[in-house]
Amino acid sequence: MVAKTGSHYEVIVIGAGVAGIYQIKRLVDLGMNATVIEAASGLGGTWYSNRYPGARFDSESYTYGYSFSKELLDEWHWKEHFSAQPENLRYLNHVADKFDLRRHMQFNCRVEAAHFDEAENIWRLQINDGRTLTCRFLVMGLGLLSIPTLPRLEGMESFKGRSFHTFHWPHEKLDLSDKKVAIIGTGATGIQVIGEIADKVGHLTVFQRRPNWSAPLNNGPISEKEMAAIRADYDEIFATCARTPGGFVHEPDRRGFYEVPREERVALWDRLYRTPGFAIWLANFREIFMDEKANAEFSEYIADRIRQRVKDPKVAEKLIPKDHGFGVQRVPMETNYFEAYNRDNVELVDISETPLVRVTETGLRTSERDYDVDIIIYATGFDAITGAYDRIDIRGIGGQTLREKWKDGPSTYLGIFIHGFPNLIMPNGPQSGSASTNYPRGIETGVDWCTALLKHIRANGYVRAEATQEAEDQWTRHVNDMYAMMLMRRAKSWFTGYNSNVAGHEEGRFRPMIYNGGAPKYVRRINRVAGNDYEGVTFSGAAPVASAAS
Ligand code: NA7
């Protein structure tokens, strides 16, 4: 028997981000004894930490917010089509306050270890404050991009100025005027930062290893009148998101790429280039994702756009990716990014030609020369998707560690269960529907499904739920097979588990991290599983054991 000492919960949720907030709401509504454990000092996950200038949604704001409460939808006014971090954090705090969720959250608590106790069928969690907490079910709301990674450069500690990863951008206001700033990394984050600070810094030196394809965000304010129209349209907006593969409002152009004459293709692209958000990526022809020739033609269209916007042709060429086509990795959306390079105070250093050698006391050294700066910004990405799992000592049946099980890439059932790790549930795990789509839409689906599962378990008095090996193998194969159709498979990006700064994640080691089948297909699949008595999951406990392989 498990003693109810105040340190035991029916459910513990790790992480108070977008997933954790909604998950605890659903658990509290069910009257479950549940808590959220959060390492940071406040809620919000991504939006708590990423406070760098330019941090904002690439989802339309009104598709990012929660859909579960009409009252919440009616009272919240998104101020911009792609809302920025301060507003996003205010929103998440508003949600927590409105539904009185904060009292179910424990901050500044980092879970260091989670071990499954096979005799009791509970998880034992070691918290960094010395406590041991136990729970029957462990729900992971860890975040896909919550473990920032730094380059492995000699001399990083010796730098006398300020340096930080964008994830750790100082919370207090940082005056950059008159400062010489270096930024390393030109992914989605670097591109947002550069576009935002170029006209606010004394001098900016961008250290680019590989350029990224990027297109205009076309952001703008939302007036009271527009917001009223959005509110009236919410049902349709969410229905569209549910219908589209990416969970966004952008529907793919279902005409065949080659059936549409070239002039019409270009007319579509001209329109999409002016359209807000991911339209340029997701409302495009589907062949862009799968057909090398179609992708090359569209990439060349975007390359010309870059050439038109960047005055120095040599700089323009350096900003055009040569090693991958447009859209084979998540597309960074930009505001004034390419124009930044037309400024006298902005300099591009191509470190594929002159590699970074080390950090010095006064700045950065490439193979060619020294760059003295006051501030170094590392926009160098994340140990994505599985990184947050790897940082916790998670042990399942027989003491098997998850780190070891996933060393060559994740394997899951539906992105929700892991064989050998009973009672551990991931509403937005690796290989689930949310990672590659409009994140909160996938999260709501995942959380709702996991909540229904927990209700089912409770109703039947089960004490243990675990995916079968067979079901996990089948799902992981399915996830893997789907990459075969996608040009994305060969991209060096966090979608395939690439990160040059993490041992074992360097180039060449493909990991099936995300589900590429699209949101509607994923939802149909998990609903079918639930409808078939959770096929592929074995339950045990008070009720007779129900088991079925998928
Ligand atoms: P990304 O997309 O992983 O980008 C990281 C960038 O940092 C990328 O340009 C990397 O170059 C560069 N990088 C990483 N390590 C190094 C080292 N050691 N030296 C030089 N340059 C380096 O992360 P982001 O934070 O920009 O975006 C993550 C997601 O956040 C994004 O997709 C959105 O969904 C939100 P590389 O390409 O590896 O040569």
Boltz pocket constraint, residues with backbone or C-beta under 6 A from the ligand:
constraints:
  - pocket:
      binder: B
      contacts: [[A, 145], [A, 149], [A, 150], [A, 151], [A, 152], [A, 184], [A, 185], [A, 186], [A, 187], [A, 188], [A, 189], [A, 190], [A, 207], [A, 208], [A, 209], [A, 210], [A, 211], [A, 330], [A, 379], [A, 380], [A, 381], [A, 382], [A, 492], [A, 494], [A, 498], [A, 500], [A, 501]]
      max_distance: 6.0
